[in-house]
Amino acid sequence: MKAHEFKYVTHRRAALLLGLTEHELVELSSESGLGLHETADGLEEIFFTYEDLRQICVLATNHVH
């Protein structure tokens, strides 16, 4: 078993995994309500679960067609 298993990925990594720009991913996140928005030291970051990424893939595919 792996010592570290990540439950969340940052929006930058998620965009890379999905082949989207960060802007496209943030738009899909805002429209769908997917992702966990956290603010620390005045900076906002969005984290996604792998289930969020799966749902975003479905949304992105339907958005294109």
CHARMM-style PDB file with segment names, atoms N, HN, CA, C and O in Angstrom:
ATOM      1  N   MET     1       0.841  -1.179   0.000  1.00  0.00      PROA
ATOM      2  CA  MET     1       0.000   0.000   0.000  1.00  0.00      PROA
ATOM      3  C   MET     1       0.886   1.242   0.000  1.00  0.00      PROA
ATOM      4  O   MET     1       1.942   1.259   0.632  1.00  0.00      PROA
ATOM      5  N   LYS     2       0.461   2.254  -0.695  1.00  0.00      PROA
ATOM      6  HN  LYS     2      -0.397   2.240  -1.208  1.00  0.00      PROA
ATOM      7  CA  LYS     2       1.237   3.485  -0.780  1.00  0.00      PROA
ATOM      8  C   LYS     2       1.220   4.220   0.552  1.00  0.00      PROA
ATOM      9  O   LYS     2       0.221   4.207   1.272  1.00  0.00      PROA
ATOM     10  N   ALA     3       2.342   4.861   0.866  1.00  0.00      PROA
ATOM     11  HN  ALA     3       3.153   4.872   0.281  1.00  0.00      PROA
ATOM     12  CA  ALA     3       2.433   5.613   2.107  1.00  0.00      PROA
ATOM     13  C   ALA     3       1.566   6.871   2.049  1.00  0.00      PROA
ATOM     14  O   ALA     3       0.938   7.237   3.042  1.00  0.00      PROA
ATOM     15  N   HSD     4       1.530   7.535   0.886  1.00  0.00      PROA
ATOM     16  HN  HSD     4       2.040   7.238   0.079  1.00  0.00      PROA
ATOM     17  CA  HSD     4       0.740   8.753   0.721  1.00  0.00      PROA
ATOM     18  C   HSD     4      -0.263   8.551  -0.402  1.00  0.00      PROA
ATOM     19  O   HSD     4       0.100   8.213  -1.529  1.00  0.00      PROA
ATOM     20  N   GLU     5      -1.490   8.757  -0.084  1.00  0.00      PROA
ATOM     21  HN  GLU     5      -1.785   9.031   0.831  1.00  0.00      PROA
ATOM     22  CA  GLU     5      -2.522   8.685  -1.104  1.00  0.00      PROA
ATOM     23  C   GLU     5      -3.255  10.022  -1.099  1.00  0.00      PROA
ATOM     24  O   GLU     5      -3.907  10.374  -0.116  1.00  0.00      PROA
ATOM     25  N   PHE     6      -3.149  10.759  -2.187  1.00  0.00      PROA
ATOM     26  HN  PHE     6      -2.619  10.473  -2.986  1.00  0.00      PROA
ATOM     27  CA  PHE     6      -3.745  12.077  -2.261  1.00  0.00      PROA
ATOM     28  C   PHE     6      -5.240  11.969  -2.516  1.00  0.00      PROA
ATOM     29  O   PHE     6      -5.679  11.222  -3.390  1.00  0.00      PROA
ATOM     30  N   LYS     7      -6.012  12.715  -1.752  1.00  0.00      PROA
ATOM     31  HN  LYS     7      -5.656  13.322  -1.042  1.00  0.00      PROA
ATOM     32  CA  LYS     7      -7.457  12.732  -1.929  1.00  0.00      PROA
ATOM     33  C   LYS     7      -7.902  13.927  -2.758  1.00  0.00      PROA
ATOM     34  O   LYS     7      -8.991  13.922  -3.332  1.00  0.00      PROA
ATOM     35  N   TYR     8      -7.062  14.948  -2.820  1.00  0.00      PROA
ATOM     36  HN  TYR     8      -6.177  14.952  -2.354  1.00  0.00      PROA
ATOM     37  CA  TYR     8      -7.383  16.170  -3.549  1.00  0.00      PROA
ATOM     38  C   TYR     8      -6.228  16.556  -4.448  1.00  0.00      PROA
ATOM     39  O   TYR     8      -5.071  16.245  -4.166  1.00  0.00      PROA
ATOM     40  N   VAL     9      -6.558  17.244  -5.542  1.00  0.00      PROA
ATOM     41  HN  VAL     9      -7.498  17.498  -5.771  1.00  0.00      PROA
ATOM     42  CA  VAL     9      -5.527  17.827  -6.403  1.00  0.00      PROA
ATOM     43  C   VAL     9      -5.843  19.312  -6.555  1.00  0.00      PROA
ATOM     44  O   VAL     9      -7.005  19.713  -6.479  1.00  0.00      PROA
ATOM     45  N   THR    10      -4.816  20.122  -6.768  1.00  0.00      PROA
ATOM     46  HN  THR    10      -3.872  19.797  -6.829  1.00  0.00      PROA
ATOM     47  CA  THR    10      -5.005  21.552  -6.964  1.00  0.00      PROA
ATOM     48  C   THR    10      -5.621  21.804  -8.336  1.00  0.00      PROA
ATOM     49  O   THR    10      -5.635  20.923  -9.196  1.00  0.00      PROA
ATOM     50  N   HSD    11      -6.130  23.018  -8.526  1.00  0.00      PROA
ATOM     51  HN  HSD    11      -6.118  23.733  -7.828  1.00  0.00      PROA
ATOM     52  CA  HSD    11      -6.750  23.309  -9.821  1.00  0.00      PROA
ATOM     53  C   HSD    11      -5.711  23.313 -10.941  1.00  0.00      PROA
ATOM     54  O   HSD    11      -6.043  23.010 -12.087  1.00  0.00      PROA
ATOM     55  N   ARG    12      -4.479  23.647 -10.631  1.00  0.00      PROA
ATOM     56  HN  ARG    12      -4.210  23.893  -9.700  1.00  0.00      PROA
ATOM     57  CA  ARG    12      -3.429  23.611 -11.663  1.00  0.00      PROA
ATOM     58  C   ARG    12      -3.167  22.179 -12.130  1.00  0.00      PROA
ATOM     59  O   ARG    12      -3.077  21.916 -13.329  1.00  0.00      PROA
ATOM     60  N   ARG    13      -3.047  21.269 -11.186  1.00  0.00      PROA
ATOM     61  HN  ARG    13      -3.120  21.483 -10.211  1.00  0.00      PROA
ATOM     62  CA  ARG    13      -2.816  19.867 -11.525  1.00  0.00      PROA
ATOM     63  C   ARG    13      -4.044  19.271 -12.202  1.00  0.00      PROA
ATOM     64  O   ARG    13      -3.920  18.494 -13.149  1.00  0.00      PROA
ATOM     65  N   ALA    14      -5.228  19.633 -11.719  1.00  0.00      PROA
ATOM     66  HN  ALA    14      -5.329  20.264 -10.950  1.00  0.00      PROA
ATOM     67  CA  ALA    14      -6.465  19.132 -12.318  1.00  0.00      PROA
ATOM     68  C   ALA    14      -6.578  19.577 -13.770  1.00  0.00      PROA
ATOM     69  O   ALA    14      -6.952  18.784 -14.634  1.00  0.00      PROA
ATOM     70  N   ALA    15      -6.260  20.836 -14.045  1.00  0.00      PROA
ATOM     71  HN  ALA    15      -5.956  21.480 -13.343  1.00  0.00      PROA
ATOM     72  CA  ALA    15      -6.315  21.338 -15.422  1.00  0.00      PROA
ATOM     73  C   ALA    15      -5.363  20.549 -16.316  1.00  0.00      PROA
ATOM     74  O   ALA    15      -5.706  20.196 -17.444  1.00  0.00      PROA
ATOM     75  N   LEU    16      -4.180  20.280 -15.806  1.00  0.00      PROA
ATOM     76  HN  LEU    16      -3.902  20.566 -14.889  1.00  0.00      PROA
ATOM     77  CA  LEU    16      -3.199  19.515 -16.563  1.00  0.00      PROA
ATOM     78  C   LEU    16      -3.704  18.095 -16.841  1.00  0.00      PROA
ATOM     79  O   LEU    16      -3.594  17.600 -17.963  1.00  0.00      PROA
ATOM     80  N   LEU    17      -4.251  17.452 -15.824  1.00  0.00      PROA
ATOM     81  HN  LEU    17      -4.341  17.854 -14.912  1.00  0.00      PROA
ATOM     82  CA  LEU    17      -4.762  16.088 -15.984  1.00  0.00      PROA
ATOM     83  C   LEU    17      -5.921  16.022 -16.981  1.00  0.00      PROA
ATOM     84  O   LEU    17      -6.057  15.048 -17.722  1.00  0.00      PROA
ATOM     85  N   LEU    18      -6.754  17.065 -16.993  1.00  0.00      PROA
ATOM     86  HN  LEU    18      -6.644  17.856 -16.390  1.00  0.00      PROA
ATOM     87  CA  LEU    18      -7.932  17.070 -17.850  1.00  0.00      PROA
ATOM     88  C   LEU    18      -7.679  17.651 -19.238  1.00  0.00      PROA
ATOM     89  O   LEU    18      -8.530  17.547 -20.122  1.00  0.00      PROA
ATOM     90  N   GLY    19      -6.512  18.259 -19.429  1.00  0.00      PROA
ATOM     91  HN  GLY    19      -5.821  18.343 -18.711  1.00  0.00      PROA
ATOM     92  CA  GLY    19      -6.212  18.861 -20.720  1.00  0.00      PROA
ATOM     93  C   GLY    19      -6.985  20.149 -20.955  1.00  0.00      PROA
ATOM     94  O   GLY    19      -7.280  20.507 -22.096  1.00  0.00      PROA
ATOM     95  N   LEU    20      -7.312  20.842 -19.874  1.00  0.00      PROA
ATOM     96  HN  LEU    20      -7.073  20.551 -18.947  1.00  0.00      PROA
ATOM     97  CA  LEU    20      -8.021  22.115 -19.947  1.00  0.00      PROA
ATOM     98  C   LEU    20      -7.089  23.235 -19.515  1.00  0.00      PROA
ATOM     99  O   LEU    20      -6.081  22.993 -18.850  1.00  0.00      PROA
ATOM    100  N   THR    21      -7.426  24.455 -19.893  1.00  0.00      PROA
ATOM    101  HN  THR    21      -8.245  24.651 -20.433  1.00  0.00      PROA
ATOM    102  CA  THR    21      -6.690  25.580 -19.330  1.00  0.00      PROA
ATOM    103  C   THR    21      -7.215  25.806 -17.910  1.00  0.00      PROA
ATOM    104  O   THR    21      -8.314  25.370 -17.570  1.00  0.00      PROA
ATOM    105  N   GLU    22      -6.429  26.483 -17.097  1.00  0.00      PROA
ATOM    106  HN  GLU    22      -5.535  26.838 -17.373  1.00  0.00      PROA
ATOM    107  CA  GLU    22      -6.878  26.784 -15.739  1.00  0.00      PROA
ATOM    108  C   GLU    22      -8.158  27.616 -15.782  1.00  0.00      PROA
ATOM    109  O   GLU    22      -9.059  27.419 -14.967  1.00  0.00      PROA
ATOM    110  N   HSD    23      -8.233  28.539 -16.726  1.00  0.00      PROA
ATOM    111  HN  HSD    23      -7.500  28.699 -17.388  1.00  0.00      PROA
ATOM    112  CA  HSD    23      -9.423  29.388 -16.862  1.00  0.00      PROA
ATOM    113  C   HSD    23     -10.666  28.545 -17.171  1.00  0.00      PROA
ATOM    114  O   HSD    23     -11.721  28.750 -16.570  1.00  0.00      PROA
ATOM    115  N   GLU    24     -10.541  27.603 -18.101  1.00  0.00      PROA
ATOM    116  HN  GLU    24      -9.684  27.436 -18.589  1.00  0.00      PROA
ATOM    117  CA  GLU    24     -11.669  26.732 -18.453  1.00  0.00      PROA
ATOM    118  C   GLU    24     -12.113  25.910 -17.245  1.00  0.00      PROA
ATOM    119  O   GLU    24     -13.308  25.748 -16.999  1.00  0.00      PROA
ATOM    120  N   LEU    25     -11.145  25.399 -16.501  1.00  0.00      PROA
ATOM    121  HN  LEU    25     -10.174  25.531 -16.701  1.00  0.00      PROA
ATOM    122  CA  LEU    25     -11.466  24.586 -15.329  1.00  0.00      PROA
ATOM    123  C   LEU    25     -12.165  25.424 -14.262  1.00  0.00      PROA
ATOM    124  O   LEU    25     -13.139  24.970 -13.661  1.00  0.00      PROA
ATOM    125  N   VAL    26     -11.686  26.627 -14.024  1.00  0.00      PROA
ATOM    126  HN  VAL    26     -10.896  26.997 -14.512  1.00  0.00      PROA
ATOM    127  CA  VAL    26     -12.312  27.500 -13.026  1.00  0.00      PROA
ATOM    128  C   VAL    26     -13.741  27.845 -13.453  1.00  0.00      PROA
ATOM    129  O   VAL    26     -14.641  27.890 -12.614  1.00  0.00      PROA
ATOM    130  N   GLU    27     -13.957  28.088 -14.743  1.00  0.00      PROA
ATOM    131  HN  GLU    27     -13.226  28.052 -15.425  1.00  0.00      PROA
ATOM    132  CA  GLU    27     -15.312  28.355 -15.240  1.00  0.00      PROA
ATOM    133  C   GLU    27     -16.229  27.158 -15.012  1.00  0.00      PROA
ATOM    134  O   GLU    27     -17.347  27.317 -14.524  1.00  0.00      PROA
ATOM    135  N   LEU    28     -15.759  25.957 -15.364  1.00  0.00      PROA
ATOM    136  HN  LEU    28     -14.850  25.828 -15.761  1.00  0.00      PROA
ATOM    137  CA  LEU    28     -16.568  24.751 -15.158  1.00  0.00      PROA
ATOM    138  C   LEU    28     -16.846  24.528 -13.675  1.00  0.00      PROA
ATOM    139  O   LEU    28     -17.940  24.105 -13.300  1.00  0.00      PROA
ATOM    140  N   SER    29     -15.860  24.812 -12.840  1.00  0.00      PROA
ATOM    141  HN  SER    29     -14.972  25.155 -13.145  1.00  0.00      PROA
ATOM    142  CA  SER    29     -16.034  24.666 -11.398  1.00  0.00      PROA
ATOM    143  C   SER    29     -17.099  25.630 -10.889  1.00  0.00      PROA
ATOM    144  O   SER    29     -17.956  25.249 -10.091  1.00  0.00      PROA
ATOM    145  N   SER    30     -17.048  26.864 -11.344  1.00  0.00      PROA
ATOM    146  HN  SER    30     -16.352  27.174 -11.992  1.00  0.00      PROA
ATOM    147  CA  SER    30     -18.029  27.873 -10.912  1.00  0.00      PROA
ATOM    148  C   SER    30     -19.437  27.509 -11.373  1.00  0.00      PROA
ATOM    149  O   SER    30     -20.397  27.628 -10.612  1.00  0.00      PROA
ATOM    150  N   GLU    31     -19.550  27.068 -12.618  1.00  0.00      PROA
ATOM    151  HN  GLU    31     -18.770  26.972 -13.236  1.00  0.00      PROA
ATOM    152  CA  GLU    31     -20.858  26.722 -13.177  1.00  0.00      PROA
ATOM    153  C   GLU    31     -21.466  25.492 -12.498  1.00  0.00      PROA
ATOM    154  O   GLU    31     -22.678  25.425 -12.290  1.00  0.00      PROA
ATOM    155  N   SER    32     -20.622  24.529 -12.159  1.00  0.00      PROA
ATOM    156  HN  SER    32     -19.638  24.583 -12.328  1.00  0.00      PROA
ATOM    157  CA  SER    32     -21.116  23.255 -11.631  1.00  0.00      PROA
ATOM    158  C   SER    32     -21.138  23.179 -10.104  1.00  0.00      PROA
ATOM    159  O   SER    32     -21.835  22.345  -9.525  1.00  0.00      PROA
ATOM    160  N   GLY    33     -20.367  24.057  -9.458  1.00  0.00      PROA
ATOM    161  HN  GLY    33     -19.801  24.734  -9.928  1.00  0.00      PROA
ATOM    162  CA  GLY    33     -20.279  23.997  -7.997  1.00  0.00      PROA
ATOM    163  C   GLY    33     -19.314  22.925  -7.514  1.00  0.00      PROA
ATOM    164  O   GLY    33     -19.266  22.623  -6.322  1.00  0.00      PROA
ATOM    165  N   LEU    34     -18.547  22.351  -8.427  1.00  0.00      PROA
ATOM    166  HN  LEU    34     -18.586  22.596  -9.396  1.00  0.00      PROA
ATOM    167  CA  LEU    34     -17.586  21.314  -8.052  1.00  0.00      PROA
ATOM    168  C   LEU    34     -16.291  21.943  -7.574  1.00  0.00      PROA
ATOM    169  O   LEU    34     -15.916  23.025  -8.027  1.00  0.00      PROA
ATOM    170  N   GLY    35     -15.619  21.283  -6.680  1.00  0.00      PROA
ATOM    171  HN  GLY    35     -15.924  20.404  -6.312  1.00  0.00      PROA
ATOM    172  CA  GLY    35     -14.351  21.773  -6.157  1.00  0.00      PROA
ATOM    173  C   GLY    35     -14.525  22.381  -4.781  1.00  0.00      PROA
ATOM    174  O   GLY    35     -15.597  22.873  -4.427  1.00  0.00      PROA
ATOM    175  N   LEU    36     -13.465  22.338  -4.024  1.00  0.00      PROA
ATOM    176  HN  LEU    36     -12.595  21.939  -4.311  1.00  0.00      PROA
ATOM    177  CA  LEU    36     -13.444  22.875  -2.670  1.00  0.00      PROA
ATOM    178  C   LEU    36     -12.616  24.152  -2.684  1.00  0.00      PROA
ATOM    179  O   LEU    36     -11.418  24.119  -2.966  1.00  0.00      PROA
ATOM    180  N   HSD    37     -13.250  25.269  -2.382  1.00  0.00      PROA
ATOM    181  HN  HSD    37     -14.223  25.296  -2.154  1.00  0.00      PROA
ATOM    182  CA  HSD    37     -12.574  26.564  -2.391  1.00  0.00      PROA
ATOM    183  C   HSD    37     -12.031  26.847  -0.991  1.00  0.00      PROA
ATOM    184  O   HSD    37     -12.781  26.875  -0.015  1.00  0.00      PROA
ATOM    185  N   GLU    38     -10.736  27.053  -0.911  1.00  0.00      PROA
ATOM    186  HN  GLU    38     -10.127  27.030  -1.704  1.00  0.00      PROA
ATOM    187  CA  GLU    38     -10.069  27.347   0.360  1.00  0.00      PROA
ATOM    188  C   GLU    38      -9.299  28.645   0.226  1.00  0.00      PROA
ATOM    189  O   GLU    38      -8.721  28.924  -0.824  1.00  0.00      PROA
ATOM    190  N   THR    39      -9.290  29.440   1.290  1.00  0.00      PROA
ATOM    191  HN  THR    39      -9.760  29.213   2.143  1.00  0.00      PROA
ATOM    192  CA  THR    39      -8.525  30.678   1.315  1.00  0.00      PROA
ATOM    193  C   THR    39      -7.538  30.622   2.467  1.00  0.00      PROA
ATOM    194  O   THR    39      -7.913  30.341   3.606  1.00  0.00      PROA
ATOM    195  N   ALA    40      -6.285  30.888   2.168  1.00  0.00      PROA
ATOM    196  HN  ALA    40      -5.981  31.115   1.243  1.00  0.00      PROA
ATOM    197  CA  ALA    40      -5.237  30.927   3.188  1.00  0.00      PROA
ATOM    198  C   ALA    40      -4.302  32.080   2.869  1.00  0.00      PROA
ATOM    199  O   ALA    40      -3.839  32.220   1.737  1.00  0.00      PROA
ATOM    200  N   ASP    41      -4.031  32.890   3.855  1.00  0.00      PROA
ATOM    201  HN  ASP    41      -4.407  32.776   4.775  1.00  0.00      PROA
ATOM    202  CA  ASP    41      -3.140  34.048   3.684  1.00  0.00      PROA
ATOM    203  C   ASP    41      -3.585  34.949   2.541  1.00  0.00      PROA
ATOM    204  O   ASP    41      -2.755  35.516   1.830  1.00  0.00      PROA
ATOM    205  N   GLY    42      -4.887  35.078   2.366  1.00  0.00      PROA
ATOM    206  HN  GLY    42      -5.561  34.617   2.944  1.00  0.00      PROA
ATOM    207  CA  GLY    42      -5.410  35.956   1.335  1.00  0.00      PROA
ATOM    208  C   GLY    42      -5.403  35.376  -0.069  1.00  0.00      PROA
ATOM    209  O   GLY    42      -5.838  36.042  -1.009  1.00  0.00      PROA
ATOM    210  N   LEU    43      -4.920  34.152  -0.236  1.00  0.00      PROA
ATOM    211  HN  LEU    43      -4.566  33.610   0.527  1.00  0.00      PROA
ATOM    212  CA  LEU    43      -4.882  33.509  -1.546  1.00  0.00      PROA
ATOM    213  C   LEU    43      -5.937  32.411  -1.606  1.00  0.00      PROA
ATOM    214  O   LEU    43      -6.069  31.611  -0.680  1.00  0.00      PROA
ATOM    215  N   GLU    44      -6.681  32.382  -2.700  1.00  0.00      PROA
ATOM    216  HN  GLU    44      -6.573  33.032  -3.453  1.00  0.00      PROA
ATOM    217  CA  GLU    44      -7.696  31.346  -2.860  1.00  0.00      PROA
ATOM    218  C   GLU    44      -7.167  30.233  -3.747  1.00  0.00      PROA
ATOM    219  O   GLU    44      -6.525  30.491  -4.765  1.00  0.00      PROA
ATOM    220  N   GLU    45      -7.437  29.011  -3.360  1.00  0.00      PROA
ATOM    221  HN  GLU    45      -7.959  28.803  -2.533  1.00  0.00      PROA
ATOM    222  CA  GLU    45      -7.048  27.830  -4.129  1.00  0.00      PROA
ATOM    223  C   GLU    45      -8.274  26.935  -4.226  1.00  0.00      PROA
ATOM    224  O   GLU    45      -9.087  26.882  -3.304  1.00  0.00      PROA
ATOM    225  N   ILE    46      -8.401  26.240  -5.337  1.00  0.00      PROA
ATOM    226  HN  ILE    46      -7.740  26.283  -6.086  1.00  0.00      PROA
ATOM    227  CA  ILE    46      -9.490  25.287  -5.526  1.00  0.00      PROA
ATOM    228  C   ILE    46      -8.882  23.894  -5.561  1.00  0.00      PROA
ATOM    229  O   ILE    46      -7.912  23.639  -6.276  1.00  0.00      PROA
ATOM    230  N   PHE    47      -9.469  22.996  -4.776  1.00  0.00      PROA
ATOM    231  HN  PHE    47     -10.257  23.202  -4.196  1.00  0.00      PROA
ATOM    232  CA  PHE    47      -9.033  21.606  -4.738  1.00  0.00      PROA
ATOM    233  C   PHE    47     -10.157  20.733  -5.265  1.00  0.00      PROA
ATOM    234  O   PHE    47     -11.336  21.019  -5.054  1.00  0.00      PROA
ATOM    235  N   PHE    48      -9.779  19.665  -5.953  1.00  0.00      PROA
ATOM    236  HN  PHE    48      -8.822  19.433  -6.124  1.00  0.00      PROA
ATOM    237  CA  PHE    48     -10.743  18.752  -6.547  1.00  0.00      PROA
ATOM    238  C   PHE    48     -10.472  17.323  -6.100  1.00  0.00      PROA
ATOM    239  O   PHE    48      -9.323  16.898  -5.982  1.00  0.00      PROA
ATOM    240  N   THR    49     -11.556  16.590  -5.854  1.00  0.00      PROA
ATOM    241  HN  THR    49     -12.489  16.935  -5.950  1.00  0.00      PROA
ATOM    242  CA  THR    49     -11.429  15.153  -5.634  1.00  0.00      PROA
ATOM    243  C   THR    49     -11.386  14.487  -7.015  1.00  0.00      PROA
ATOM    244  O   THR    49     -11.676  15.120  -8.031  1.00  0.00      PROA
ATOM    245  N   TYR    50     -11.026  13.229  -7.034  1.00  0.00      PROA
ATOM    246  HN  TYR    50     -10.791  12.715  -6.209  1.00  0.00      PROA
ATOM    247  CA  TYR    50     -11.025  12.521  -8.309  1.00  0.00      PROA
ATOM    248  C   TYR    50     -12.451  12.338  -8.832  1.00  0.00      PROA
ATOM    249  O   TYR    50     -12.659  12.272 -10.043  1.00  0.00      PROA
ATOM    250  N   GLU    51     -13.418  12.256  -7.948  1.00  0.00      PROA
ATOM    251  HN  GLU    51     -13.250  12.310  -6.964  1.00  0.00      PROA
ATOM    252  CA  GLU    51     -14.818  12.204  -8.379  1.00  0.00      PROA
ATOM    253  C   GLU    51     -15.220  13.532  -9.024  1.00  0.00      PROA
ATOM    254  O   GLU    51     -15.938  13.542 -10.024  1.00  0.00      PROA
ATOM    255  N   ASP    52     -14.758  14.659  -8.454  1.00  0.00      PROA
ATOM    256  HN  ASP    52     -14.175  14.651  -7.642  1.00  0.00      PROA
ATOM    257  CA  ASP    52     -14.995  15.967  -9.086  1.00  0.00      PROA
ATOM    258  C   ASP    52     -14.425  15.977 -10.496  1.00  0.00      PROA
ATOM    259  O   ASP    52     -15.074  16.452 -11.428  1.00  0.00      PROA
ATOM    260  N   LEU    53     -13.214  15.455 -10.655  1.00  0.00      PROA
ATOM    261  HN  LEU    53     -12.687  15.069  -9.898  1.00  0.00      PROA
ATOM    262  CA  LEU    53     -12.567  15.438 -11.973  1.00  0.00      PROA
ATOM    263  C   LEU    53     -13.363  14.602 -12.963  1.00  0.00      PROA
ATOM    264  O   LEU    53     -13.486  14.971 -14.131  1.00  0.00      PROA
ATOM    265  N   ARG    54     -13.903  13.478 -12.504  1.00  0.00      PROA
ATOM    266  HN  ARG    54     -13.803  13.178 -11.555  1.00  0.00      PROA
ATOM    267  CA  ARG    54     -14.706  12.627 -13.374  1.00  0.00      PROA
ATOM    268  C   ARG    54     -15.946  13.392 -13.841  1.00  0.00      PROA
ATOM    269  O   ARG    54     -16.304  13.359 -15.018  1.00  0.00      PROA
ATOM    270  N   GLN    55     -16.587  14.073 -12.908  1.00  0.00      PROA
ATOM    271  HN  GLN    55     -16.296  14.100 -11.952  1.00  0.00      PROA
ATOM    272  CA  GLN    55     -17.795  14.827 -13.257  1.00  0.00      PROA
ATOM    273  C   GLN    55     -17.471  15.994 -14.188  1.00  0.00      PROA
ATOM    274  O   GLN    55     -18.259  16.308 -15.079  1.00  0.00      PROA
ATOM    275  N   ILE    56     -16.333  16.630 -13.993  1.00  0.00      PROA
ATOM    276  HN  ILE    56     -15.693  16.375 -13.269  1.00  0.00      PROA
ATOM    277  CA  ILE    56     -15.919  17.721 -14.869  1.00  0.00      PROA
ATOM    278  C   ILE    56     -15.635  17.196 -16.273  1.00  0.00      PROA
ATOM    279  O   ILE    56     -15.925  17.874 -17.258  1.00  0.00      PROA
ATOM    280  N   CYS    57     -15.076  16.006 -16.370  1.00  0.00      PROA
ATOM    281  HN  CYS    57     -14.841  15.455 -15.569  1.00  0.00      PROA
ATOM    282  CA  CYS    57     -14.855  15.381 -17.693  1.00  0.00      PROA
ATOM    283  C   CYS    57     -16.185  15.220 -18.426  1.00  0.00      PROA
ATOM    284  O   CYS    57     -16.280  15.520 -19.616  1.00  0.00      PROA
ATOM    285  N   VAL    58     -17.191  14.756 -17.731  1.00  0.00      PROA
ATOM    286  HN  VAL    58     -17.114  14.513 -16.764  1.00  0.00      PROA
ATOM    287  CA  VAL    58     -18.513  14.589 -18.335  1.00  0.00      PROA
ATOM    288  C   VAL    58     -19.066  15.942 -18.770  1.00  0.00      PROA
ATOM    289  O   VAL    58     -19.576  16.081 -19.881  1.00  0.00      PROA
ATOM    290  N   LEU    59     -18.964  16.944 -17.885  1.00  0.00      PROA
ATOM    291  HN  LEU    59     -18.549  16.831 -16.982  1.00  0.00      PROA
ATOM    292  CA  LEU    59     -19.436  18.284 -18.228  1.00  0.00      PROA
ATOM    293  C   LEU    59     -18.690  18.869 -19.420  1.00  0.00      PROA
ATOM    294  O   LEU    59     -19.305  19.441 -20.320  1.00  0.00      PROA
ATOM    295  N   ALA    60     -17.378  18.728 -19.429  1.00  0.00      PROA
ATOM    296  HN  ALA    60     -16.878  18.263 -18.698  1.00  0.00      PROA
ATOM    297  CA  ALA    60     -16.566  19.283 -20.515  1.00  0.00      PROA
ATOM    298  C   ALA    60     -16.905  18.601 -21.833  1.00  0.00      PROA
ATOM    299  O   ALA    60     -16.955  19.260 -22.871  1.00  0.00      PROA
ATOM    300  N   THR    61     -17.136  17.314 -21.809  1.00  0.00      PROA
ATOM    301  HN  THR    61     -17.095  16.778 -20.965  1.00  0.00      PROA
ATOM    302  CA  THR    61     -17.487  16.580 -23.019  1.00  0.00      PROA
ATOM    303  C   THR    61     -18.840  17.027 -23.534  1.00  0.00      PROA
ATOM    304  O   THR    61     -19.014  17.222 -24.737  1.00  0.00      PROA
ATOM    305  N   ASN    62     -19.799  17.193 -22.637  1.00  0.00      PROA
ATOM    306  HN  ASN    62     -19.657  17.035 -21.659  1.00  0.00      PROA
ATOM    307  CA  ASN    62     -21.141  17.644 -23.049  1.00  0.00      PROA
ATOM    308  C   ASN    62     -21.123  19.096 -23.494  1.00  0.00      PROA
ATOM    309  O   ASN    62     -21.909  19.487 -24.357  1.00  0.00      PROA
ATOM    310  N   HSD    63     -20.241  19.897 -22.922  1.00  0.00      PROA
ATOM    311  HN  HSD    63     -19.602  19.579 -22.222  1.00  0.00      PROA
ATOM    312  CA  HSD    63     -20.136  21.316 -23.261  1.00  0.00      PROA
ATOM    313  C   HSD    63     -19.641  21.497 -24.689  1.00  0.00      PROA
ATOM    314  O   HSD    63     -20.054  22.427 -25.382  1.00  0.00      PROA
ATOM    315  N   VAL    64     -18.753  20.605 -25.131  1.00  0.00      PROA
ATOM    316  HN  VAL    64     -18.417  19.849 -24.568  1.00  0.00      PROA
ATOM    317  CA  VAL    64     -18.157  20.693 -26.469  1.00  0.00      PROA
ATOM    318  C   VAL    64     -19.147  20.264 -27.530  1.00  0.00      PROA
ATOM    319  O   VAL    64     -19.185  20.847 -28.614  1.00  0.00      PROA
ATOM    320  N   HSD    65     -19.956  19.245 -27.233  1.00  0.00      PROA
ATOM    321  HN  HSD    65     -19.925  18.772 -26.352  1.00  0.00      PROA
ATOM    322  CA  HSD    65     -20.875  18.697 -28.244  1.00  0.00      PROA
ATOM    323  C   HSD    65     -22.124  19.482 -28.332  1.00  0.00      PROA
ATOM    324  OT1 HSD    65     -23.002  19.157 -29.131  1.00  0.00      PROA
TER     325      HSD     65
END
